[in-house]
Amino acid sequence: MASDKDFTGFAPGKVRFTRIPAPFFNELLPLIDDLNELKLTLYVFWQLEQMEGEFRYLQLSDFDEDETFMASLSDSPDKAVDLLDSALSSAVSRGTLLTIAIELEGKMQSFYLLNSARGREAMTQIEGGLWRPSGEHRFPIELIQSSENIFGLYESNIGPLTPIIADALKQAEDEFSPLWIEEAFRVAVENNVRKWSYVQAILVRWQEEGRDERSNQRDSEKDRRKYIEGRFSDFIQH
Protein backbone atom coordinates (compact mmCIF):
# COMPACT_ATOMS: atom_id res chain seq x y z
CA MET A 1 0.00 0.00 0.00
CA ALA A 2 1.40 3.37 -1.04
CA SER A 3 2.18 5.88 1.69
CA ASP A 4 1.55 9.62 1.47
CA LYS A 5 5.18 10.09 0.43
CA ASP A 6 5.17 7.55 -2.40
CA PHE A 7 5.11 8.74 -6.00
CA THR A 8 2.21 7.18 -7.92
CA GLY A 9 3.47 8.03 -11.38
CA PHE A 10 3.02 10.84 -13.87
CA ALA A 11 -0.57 11.68 -14.67
CA PRO A 12 -1.91 10.70 -18.10
CA GLY A 13 -2.30 13.33 -20.78
CA LYS A 14 -0.12 16.24 -21.78
CA VAL A 15 2.80 16.86 -19.41
CA ARG A 16 4.92 19.98 -19.45
CA PHE A 17 8.67 19.34 -19.57
CA THR A 18 11.50 21.39 -18.06
CA ARG A 19 14.67 21.86 -20.08
CA ILE A 20 17.95 21.16 -18.29
CA PRO A 21 21.30 22.04 -19.93
CA ALA A 22 23.27 18.96 -20.90
CA PRO A 23 26.44 20.09 -19.01
CA PHE A 24 24.43 19.72 -15.80
CA PHE A 25 24.62 15.94 -16.08
CA ASN A 26 28.29 15.46 -16.98
CA GLU A 27 29.90 18.53 -15.40
CA LEU A 28 27.82 19.92 -12.54
CA LEU A 29 25.97 16.89 -11.16
CA PRO A 30 29.17 14.94 -10.31
CA LEU A 31 30.30 17.90 -8.17
CA ILE A 32 27.13 18.23 -6.08
CA ASP A 33 27.48 16.20 -2.89
CA ASP A 34 24.55 17.62 -0.92
CA LEU A 35 20.97 16.49 -1.51
CA ASN A 36 19.44 19.87 -0.65
CA GLU A 37 21.77 21.69 -3.04
CA LEU A 38 20.71 19.23 -5.75
CA LYS A 39 17.03 19.81 -4.96
CA LEU A 40 17.54 23.57 -5.10
CA THR A 41 19.46 23.41 -8.38
CA LEU A 42 16.73 21.38 -10.08
CA TYR A 43 14.09 23.69 -8.59
CA VAL A 44 15.89 26.70 -10.10
CA PHE A 45 15.77 25.12 -13.57
CA TRP A 46 12.04 24.48 -13.14
CA GLN A 47 11.25 27.97 -11.82
CA LEU A 48 13.18 29.77 -14.56
CA GLU A 49 11.50 27.64 -17.22
CA GLN A 50 8.11 29.00 -16.11
CA MET A 51 9.20 32.59 -16.78
CA GLU A 52 9.11 34.60 -19.98
CA GLY A 53 11.52 37.10 -21.47
CA GLU A 54 15.30 37.29 -21.64
CA PHE A 55 15.88 38.60 -18.09
CA ARG A 56 15.03 35.87 -15.59
CA TYR A 57 15.92 35.78 -11.92
CA LEU A 58 14.74 34.45 -8.58
CA GLN A 59 14.29 36.07 -5.19
CA LEU A 60 14.45 34.48 -1.75
CA SER A 61 10.64 34.58 -1.65
CA ASP A 62 10.48 32.32 -4.72
CA PHE A 63 11.96 29.58 -2.55
CA ASP A 64 10.69 30.13 0.98
CA GLU A 65 7.09 30.89 -0.03
CA ASP A 66 6.77 27.57 -1.86
CA GLU A 67 5.47 25.27 0.88
CA THR A 68 5.99 22.09 -1.16
CA PHE A 69 9.63 22.91 -1.89
CA MET A 70 10.38 23.98 1.69
CA ALA A 71 8.75 20.82 3.06
CA SER A 72 11.05 18.79 0.80
CA LEU A 73 14.01 20.23 2.72
CA SER A 74 12.63 19.52 6.20
CA ASP A 75 9.40 18.94 8.09
CA SER A 76 10.51 21.69 10.49
CA PRO A 77 9.89 25.18 9.01
CA ASP A 78 12.81 26.70 10.95
CA LYS A 79 15.21 23.96 9.89
CA ALA A 80 13.98 24.25 6.29
CA VAL A 81 14.94 27.94 6.27
CA ASP A 82 18.43 27.12 7.53
CA LEU A 83 18.83 24.36 4.93
CA LEU A 84 17.64 26.74 2.19
CA ASP A 85 20.26 29.32 3.18
CA SER A 86 22.94 26.63 3.16
CA ALA A 87 21.84 25.25 -0.23
CA LEU A 88 21.80 28.74 -1.77
CA SER A 89 25.26 29.49 -0.40
CA SER A 90 26.57 26.20 -1.81
CA ALA A 91 25.03 26.83 -5.24
CA VAL A 92 26.55 30.32 -5.35
CA SER A 93 29.96 29.13 -4.13
CA ARG A 94 29.96 26.30 -6.66
CA GLY A 95 29.18 28.73 -9.47
CA THR A 96 25.75 27.40 -10.36
CA LEU A 97 24.06 30.64 -9.37
CA LEU A 98 25.05 34.30 -9.47
CA THR A 99 23.75 36.62 -6.79
CA ILE A 100 23.59 40.37 -6.26
CA ALA A 101 22.06 42.52 -3.53
CA ILE A 102 20.15 45.66 -4.52
CA GLU A 103 18.54 48.28 -2.30
CA LEU A 104 14.85 48.69 -3.12
CA GLU A 105 12.45 50.79 -1.06
CA GLY A 106 15.00 51.13 1.70
CA LYS A 107 15.70 47.39 1.99
CA MET A 108 18.47 45.21 0.59
CA GLN A 109 17.10 42.41 -1.57
CA SER A 110 19.03 39.49 -3.01
CA PHE A 111 18.53 38.31 -6.58
CA TYR A 112 19.71 35.00 -8.01
CA LEU A 113 20.55 34.35 -11.67
CA LEU A 114 21.63 31.16 -13.39
CA ASN A 115 25.34 31.25 -14.24
CA SER A 116 24.67 31.02 -17.97
CA ALA A 117 25.77 33.34 -20.75
CA ARG A 118 22.46 35.18 -20.46
CA GLY A 119 22.74 35.36 -16.67
CA ARG A 120 26.32 36.67 -16.79
CA GLU A 121 25.35 39.33 -19.32
CA ALA A 122 22.44 40.43 -17.14
CA MET A 123 24.71 40.57 -14.08
CA THR A 124 27.16 42.79 -15.96
CA GLN A 125 24.34 45.15 -16.89
CA ILE A 126 23.07 45.31 -13.31
CA GLU A 127 26.56 46.00 -11.96
CA GLY A 128 26.92 48.73 -14.60
CA GLY A 129 23.73 50.42 -13.41
CA LEU A 130 21.64 49.37 -16.40
CA TRP A 131 18.56 48.52 -14.33
CA ARG A 132 15.57 50.25 -12.80
CA PRO A 133 12.71 49.39 -10.44
CA SER A 134 9.80 47.89 -12.36
CA GLY A 135 7.09 48.65 -9.80
CA GLU A 136 6.02 44.99 -9.83
CA HIS A 137 6.18 42.85 -6.70
CA ARG A 138 6.88 39.60 -8.53
CA PHE A 139 9.68 41.01 -10.71
CA PRO A 140 10.79 44.24 -8.98
CA ILE A 141 13.71 45.10 -11.26
CA GLU A 142 14.15 45.28 -15.02
CA LEU A 143 17.08 45.94 -17.32
CA ILE A 144 17.51 49.17 -19.27
CA GLN A 145 18.80 49.20 -22.79
CA SER A 146 20.32 52.50 -23.83
CA SER A 147 18.40 53.77 -26.83
CA GLU A 148 21.28 55.83 -28.25
CA ASN A 149 25.05 55.77 -28.02
CA ILE A 150 26.89 58.78 -26.65
CA PHE A 151 27.41 60.35 -30.08
CA GLY A 152 23.72 60.16 -30.90
CA LEU A 153 22.84 61.61 -27.51
CA TYR A 154 25.19 64.53 -28.09
CA GLU A 155 23.81 65.33 -31.54
CA SER A 156 20.20 64.95 -30.35
CA ASN A 157 20.58 67.11 -27.26
CA ILE A 158 23.48 69.51 -27.84
CA GLY A 159 24.48 69.87 -31.47
CA PRO A 160 26.78 68.78 -34.31
CA LEU A 161 29.91 66.83 -33.42
CA THR A 162 33.41 68.23 -33.81
CA PRO A 163 36.61 66.13 -33.80
CA ILE A 164 37.62 67.45 -30.36
CA ILE A 165 34.19 66.71 -28.88
CA ALA A 166 34.16 63.26 -30.52
CA ASP A 167 37.44 62.41 -28.76
CA ALA A 168 36.04 63.59 -25.43
CA LEU A 169 32.87 61.56 -25.93
CA LYS A 170 34.86 58.44 -26.77
CA GLN A 171 36.87 58.84 -23.57
CA ALA A 172 33.69 59.29 -21.52
CA GLU A 173 32.12 56.23 -23.17
CA ASP A 174 35.08 54.15 -22.01
CA GLU A 175 34.91 55.53 -18.47
CA PHE A 176 31.19 55.71 -17.61
CA SER A 177 28.27 53.30 -17.96
CA PRO A 178 25.72 53.92 -20.76
CA LEU A 179 22.99 54.48 -18.17
CA TRP A 180 24.98 57.20 -16.40
CA ILE A 181 25.71 58.93 -19.71
CA GLU A 182 22.10 58.84 -20.84
CA GLU A 183 20.89 60.06 -17.44
CA ALA A 184 23.46 62.88 -17.36
CA PHE A 185 22.25 64.13 -20.76
CA ARG A 186 18.69 64.01 -19.45
CA VAL A 187 19.62 66.09 -16.39
CA ALA A 188 21.37 68.64 -18.60
CA VAL A 189 18.32 68.97 -20.84
CA GLU A 190 15.96 69.30 -17.88
CA ASN A 191 18.15 72.03 -16.38
CA ASN A 192 18.43 73.72 -19.80
CA VAL A 193 22.24 73.62 -19.81
CA ARG A 194 22.97 72.00 -23.15
CA LYS A 195 26.75 71.82 -22.89
CA TRP A 196 29.01 68.80 -22.95
CA SER A 197 31.07 70.39 -20.14
CA TYR A 198 27.95 70.33 -17.95
CA VAL A 199 27.19 66.70 -18.78
CA GLN A 200 30.82 65.85 -18.02
CA ALA A 201 30.63 67.66 -14.68
CA ILE A 202 27.59 65.57 -13.71
CA LEU A 203 29.41 62.35 -14.56
CA VAL A 204 32.51 63.39 -12.62
CA ARG A 205 30.41 64.27 -9.60
CA TRP A 206 28.60 60.92 -9.66
CA GLN A 207 31.93 59.13 -9.99
CA GLU A 208 33.46 60.99 -7.03
CA GLU A 209 30.45 61.29 -4.72
CA GLY A 210 28.28 58.34 -5.74
CA ARG A 211 24.96 58.31 -7.52
CA ASP A 212 21.47 57.28 -6.46
CA GLU A 213 20.38 54.73 -9.09
CA ARG A 214 16.67 55.37 -8.62
CA SER A 215 15.00 56.20 -11.92
CA ASN A 216 12.98 59.04 -10.40
CA GLN A 217 16.05 60.98 -9.26
CA ARG A 218 15.97 64.64 -10.29
CA ASP A 219 18.60 67.39 -9.85
CA SER A 220 17.23 70.45 -8.10
CA GLU A 221 17.99 74.07 -8.92
CA LYS A 222 20.43 74.00 -6.01
CA ASP A 223 22.24 71.07 -7.64
CA ARG A 224 22.31 72.93 -10.94
CA ARG A 225 24.07 75.87 -9.28
CA LYS A 226 26.50 73.42 -7.63
CA TYR A 227 27.70 72.33 -11.05
CA ILE A 228 27.94 75.85 -12.44
CA GLU A 229 29.22 77.77 -9.41
CA GLY A 230 30.92 75.15 -7.22
CA ARG A 231 34.14 73.20 -7.53
CA PHE A 232 32.95 71.72 -10.83
CA SER A 233 32.73 75.17 -12.39
CA ASP A 234 36.01 74.66 -14.22
CA PHE A 235 34.18 72.18 -16.44
CA ILE A 236 31.54 74.72 -17.39
CA GLN A 237 31.93 77.43 -20.01
CA HIS A 238 29.59 80.27 -19.02
Buried (B, 14 or more C-beta within 10 A) or exposed (E): EEEEEEEEEEEEEEEEEEEBEEEBEEEBEEEBEBEBBBBBBBBBBEBBEEEEEEBBBBBBEBBBEEEEBBEBBBEEEEEBBEBBEBBBEBBBEBEBBBBBEBEBEEEEBBBBBBBBEEBEBBBEBBEBBBBBBBEEEEBBBBBBEBEBEBBEBBEEBBEEEEEEBEEBBEEBBEEBBBBBBBBBBBBBBEBEBBBBBBBBBBBBBBEEEEBEBEEEEEBEEEBBEBBBEEEBBEBBEE
